[in-house]
Amino acid sequence: MPPILQRLQQATKMSRRKILLLVLGCSTLSLLIHQGAQLSWYPKLFPQSCPPLQDSPPRPKHMTVAFLKTHKTAGTTVQNILFRFAERHNLTVALPHPSCEHQFCYPRNFSAHFVHPATRPPHVLASHLRFDRAELQRLMPPGTVYVTILREPAAMFESLFSYYNQYCPAFRRVPNASLEAFLSAPEAYYRAGEHFAMFAHNTLAYDLGGDNERSPRDDAAYLAGLIRQVEEVFSLVMIAEYFDESLVLLRRLLAWDLDDVLYARLNARAASSRLAAIPAALARAARAWNALDAGLYDHFNATFWRRVALAGRACVEREARELREARERLLRRCFGEEPVLRPAAQIRTKQLQPWQPSRKVDIMGYDLPSGRAGPATEACLKLAMPEVQYSSYLLRKQKRRGGVRPRPEPVLDNPPPRPIRALPRGH
């Protein structure tokens, strides 16, 4: 027993066991006070598996983050993590001007003018936009950490084809909405420059601010240059197929706790709305058509695993496993002993009903058990809240905080086409 505890035992005549229980109790109370509201609704879920070296003092949590939310890459789940972190720490989230709806006037190049004035200057940005380095650096404070996420191009393209089938003209032209038919002769259906054409060709490159019409087969230097531009700006490129490992690297980069990156899976399609497995020939055709995306993904996938090796692969895998286990415990606490994703029509809680892109695609979500209320329920609600509802909620909250009175919003010059809207409930 340390000398200070020996003196305490002598002075109080307490047993060694009672003294240890007292010390442990005080430590727990101190932890709860330090963590505040973040832990008030659920207990500490896991320790930090791989603490920093003793001669490395802990860094404060990094509070300024810009996340480039790419399409169909699990970006909505990352966005929700960032939104909840910002709320817990009373940070300002950059949100789109109402003329842009819940995206920053995508597919136009991003402009700081697209950001609602009540959400400036921001600490966090996480809504869809087309990357423009100069405009983002004009908006975000110095020291902002930039991160993004990529997904294997064949799987991503299958998701894009399904999700945007009713909106992208290239996809609508395909007989029987057949992905095989499109990939057998994409030039027969694709027209560069059409509205939403970027969803049908090299969408990752487009979102990153690149020219999605360029082909690395014809111009290998262009791909190399685009990779350099991404590496100059983004401190971390996450990989959707290794989502938990990506979150471990993210929390280390930002000096966050593993608790800060707990999540519920959002914007997921029902099994009936997606291919169970993409045939190898179809995957090759998708990668060949989206060769620029394939080159980006292959490079940053390799870079990702080098980052994992530097962090210590065994350590990262252990943290990822603990994250998965803690996530399952949290989902059970929030959504019942057998938490399941449900079709929107079965979700009673309006704030949790996900947007449905068309009659042919079912987007799933969680629902809260009936009869619950209080801070824990509010936290669970945010955990599963879809992008549109959460963005609207944050905008209202930040307007109130800034003393902005509701008023008619001015219309931007040359407004973009209206984003895709949900079908009426019941169709």
Secondary structure, DSSP 8 states (H G I E B T S, - for coil): --HHHHHHHHHH---HHHHHHHHHHHHHHHHHHHHTHHHHTS------SS---TTS--------EEEE--TTSSHHHHHHHHHHHHHHTT--EE-B-GGGTTSSSTTSB--GGGB-GGG-S-SEE-S--B--HHHHHHHS-TT-EEEEEE--HHHHHHHHHHHTTTT-HHHHTSGGG-HHHHHHSGGGT--TTSTTGGGGS-HHHHHTT--TT--TTT-HHHHHHHHHHHHHH-SEEEEGGGHHHHHHHHHHHHT--GGGG-----S-B-GGGS-SS--HHHHHHHHHHTHHHHHHHHHHHHHHHHHHHHH-HHHHHHHHHHHHHHHHHHHHHHH-SS---EEGGG---GGG-----BTTB-BEE----TT--SHHHHHHHHHT--HHHHHHHHHHHHHHHTT---------SS----------TT-
